[in-house]
Amino acid sequence: MQRVLSAIFSNEPYSSSRNFLVTAIFWLIVGTSVGLLASLQFDVPDALAGVPWLSFGRLRAVHTNIILLGWLSMGYIGCMLYIVPVLVGSKGVWSEKLGNVLMVIWNLIIVSGFLTLLGGDTEAREYAELSGTIHIGGMTIEILDWAVVAGLLLLGFIIWMTVLNGKEKKWYVSIWYFLGALFWFPIVYIIGNRGFVQLTGLNDAIAGWFYGHNILGMWFTVGGVGILYYLLPKFTGNPLYSHTLSMIGFWTIGMFYAPTGTHHILQSPVPEWLKAVAVISSVFLLVPVLTVLTNFFMTLKGKWSTASDHIALRFAIAAGISYLLTCIQGPFQATRWVNWYIHFTNWVVAHAHLALLATFTFIVFSATYYIIPRITGRKMYSKRLAVWHFWLSLFGWILMVVTLTAAGLVQAAGWHHGIPVDQWIIELVPYWWFRSLSGVMIVLGQILFMFNVYKTVFRPQECEPLPFSPTGIAYV
C-alpha cells in the first residue's frame, strides 16, 4: 500500500502523466466491456431482463461517459502533462503532486459516475448524463458536473503555470491547441449540462447538441490534433510541414465548429436560420480539416516506410486516415438532403465510432506507446503484444463501422419505402451479431494493451532499456 501511495502522490517528473495514462487504460477496458455487454442485448434481448441496472439505457450512458471522460479525457490529460513541459523546457509540470491529486479526483468522479448511472441517476442529455444528484437545503445539485468543471479548471491552472514558468517562450503549435482546448471545453461543458444550464423544449435540444457536438470539436479534435502535431515530427525526424497552416486550422476550428450542433436536429422545428448556420458551418469545417491533413501527410513525406517497424506511427497513420474519412463523411451527412435519410439510423452510430474510436482513441494509443517508454526509460514489454493490439483494434473498428453503416442504410431504406418496422428490423440481426464480434476484437485488443503497459510500468526487470533515438523510430 505504501508503494502505491508513493506512486500516486509522487513529485517525480512526469509521474502525473504516467498515472493518468495507466488509469485511463483501466477505464478503457471497463468502457469497451460495458459497450460490448450493451451490444449483446440486441442479439439476446431477454438475457438480462429484470435487472434494471443492466438495462440497455443505463449501460449505454455508462459506456459513453466512461469512454468520453474516463478513457479519452484522462488519456488526453496524460498526454498534455508530458508534452507541455517537454515543449516549454521544464522537467515535469509545475506541480506533479497537484497533477496526481487531480488524477485521484478524476478517478473518483468516474467511479461515482459509473455507480450513479447504473443506479438510474442521469441528466438524460446525450453525452452529458453524468449527474450525482444531491439535495441540500431544498436545492438540487449535480455534484459530479461541478467536480468535472473544478477538475478542468485545476488542469488549466497546472498547464498555464507550467507554460508561464517554462524556459521556452515561443510556443510550438501544440501548446496553442492544448490551451485552446482547456479554454473552450469548460465553457462547452457548462452550457451543455443541466447542472448549470436548465432549459426546456427546443432550447434544451439546442443547448444539448451544442455540447454534444462541441465536446468532439472543441475538446477531442483540438486536443487530438495538438497531440499529433507533437508526435509526427518526433516519429519521422521531419519538421512540421507548415506552422502557418496549423495556426489557420486552430483559428478556423474555433470559428466554424461552435455553431454546428444544430445539424443533429434538422428535422425539428428549430429556427430555420439556425439550421442554415449549422449546415453551412459544417461544410466550412473542411477548411481546418484540410490544413490538418495537409500538415499530417506532408510531414510524413519520405517516412511512410518506417511504419513497418514503428507501432506508434502505425496508430498515428490509422488515426489520420480515419480522421480524413470522418471529416469527409461529417459535412456530407450534415446537409439536409442526406441528413433526412440517415438520421436516427445506425449510420450515425458508425460515424460516432469512426471519430471517437478510430480517430481519437488511436491518437491516444500512439501517444501512449511513445510516452510510456520515455517516462520509464525502457522499451515496451512486448512488441508482439503491441502488434496484436494494433491489428485487433484496427480490424475491430473497421468491422464495426462497416457493419453499422450498412445497417443504417437498411434502416433508412425501410423507412423511406414505408415498410413497417417489425418487417424490416429482422434484417438487422446479422449486422448486430457482427457489431458484437467487432466489440469482442476491440476488448481483447485493449486487454493486451493494458497487460503490455502494466508490465512496462510495474515490471522494469522484464523490459529492455530504451535506446537513444533522436527521431523515436526505434523504441517499441
Residue, then its C-alpha position, 0 to 999 in steps of 0.5 A: m500500500q505504501r508503494v502505491l501511495s508513493a506512486i500516486f502522490s509522487n513529485e517525480p517528473y512526469s509521474s502525473s502523466r504516467n498515472f493518468l495514462v495507466t488509469a485511463i487504460f483501466w477505464l478503457i477496458v471497463g468502457t469497451s466491456v460495458g459497450l460490448l455487454a450493451s451490444l449483446q442485448f440486441d442479439v439476446p434481448d431477454a438475457l438480462a431482463g429484470v435487472p434494471w441496472l443492466s438495462f440497455g439505457r443505463l449501460r449505454a450512458v455508462h459506456t459513453n461517459i466512461i469512454l468520453l471522460g474516463w478513457l479519452s479525457m484522462g488519456y488526453i490529460g496524460c498526454m498534455l502533462y508530458i508534452v507541455p513541459v517537454l515543449v516549454g523546457s521544464k522537467g515535469v509540470w509545475s506541480e506533479k503532486l497537484g497533477n496526481v491529486l487531480m488524477v485521484i479526483w478524476n478517478l473518483i468522479i468516474v467511479s461515482g459516475f459509473l455507480t450513479l448511472l447504473g443506479g438510474d441517476t442521469e441528466a438524460r442529455e446525450y453525452a452529458e448524463l453524468s449527474g450525482t444528484i444531491h439535495i441540500g437545503g431544498m436545492t438540487i445539485e449535480i455534484l459530479d458536473w461541478a467536480v468535472v468543471a473544478g477538475l478542468l479548471l485545476l488542469g488549466f491552472i497546472i498547464w498555464m503555470t507550467v507554460l508561464n514558468g517554462k524556459e521556452k517562450k515561443w510556443y510550438v503549435s501544440i501548446w496553442y491547441f492544448l490551451g485552446a482546448l482547456f479554454w473552450f471545453p469548460i465553457v462547452y461543458i457548462i452550457g451543455n449540462r443541466g447542472f448549470v444550464q436548465l432549459t426546456g423544449l427546443n432550447d434544451a435540444i439546442a443547448g444539448w447538441f451544442y455540447g454534444h457536438n462541441i465536446l468532439g470539436m472543441w475538446f477531442t479534435v483540438g486536443g487530438v490534433g495538438i497531440l499529433y502535431y507533437l508526435l509526427p515530427k518526433f516519429t519521422g525526424n521531419p519538421l512540421y510541414s507548415h506552422t502557418l497552416s496549423m495556426i489557420g486550422f486552430w483559428t478556423i476550428g474555433m470559428f466554424y465548429a461552435p455553431t454546428g450542433t444544430h445539424h443533429i436536429l434538422q428535422s425539428p422545428v428549430p429556427e430555420w436560420l439556425k439550421a442554415v448556420a449549422v449546415i453551412s458551418s459544417v461544410f466550412l469545417l473542411v477548411p481546418v480539416l484540410t490544413v490538418l491533413t495537409n500538415f499530417f501527410m506532408t510531414l510524413k513525406g519520405k517516412w511512410s516506410t518506417a511504419s513497418d517497424h514503428i507501432a506508434l506511427r502505425f496508430a498515428i497513420a490509422a488515426g489520420i486516415s480515419y480522421l480524413l474519412t470522418c471529416i469527409q463523411g461529417p459535412f456530407q451527412a450534415t446537409r439536409w438532403v442526406n441528413w433526412y435519410i440517415h438520421f436516427t439510423n445506425w449510420v450515425v452510430a458508425h460515424a460516432h465510432l469512426a471519430l471517437l474510436a478510430t480517430f481519437t482513441f488511436i491518437v491516444f494509443s500512439a501517444t501512449y506507446y511513445i510516452i510510456p517508454r520515455i517516462t520509464g526509460r525502457k522499451m515496451y514489454s512486448k512488441r508482439l503484444a503491441v502488434w496484436h493490439f494494433w491489428l485487433s483494434l484496427f480490424g475491430w473498428i473497421l468491422m464495426v463501422v462497416t457493419l453499422t453503416a450498412a445497417g443504417l442504410v437498411q434502416a433508412a431504406g425501410w423507412h423511406h419505402g414505408i415498410p413497417v418496422d417489425q418487417w424490416i428490423i429482422e434484417l438487422v440481426p446479422y449486422w448486430w451479431f457482427r457489431s458484437l464480434s467487432g466489440v469482442m476484437i476491440v476488448l481483447g485488443q485493449i486487454l493486451f494493451m493494458f497487460n503490455v503497459y502494466k508490465t512496462v510500468f510495474r515490471p522494469q526487470e522484464c523490459e529492455p532499456l530504451p535506446f537513444s533515438p533522436t527521431g523515436i523510430a526505434y523504441v517499441 
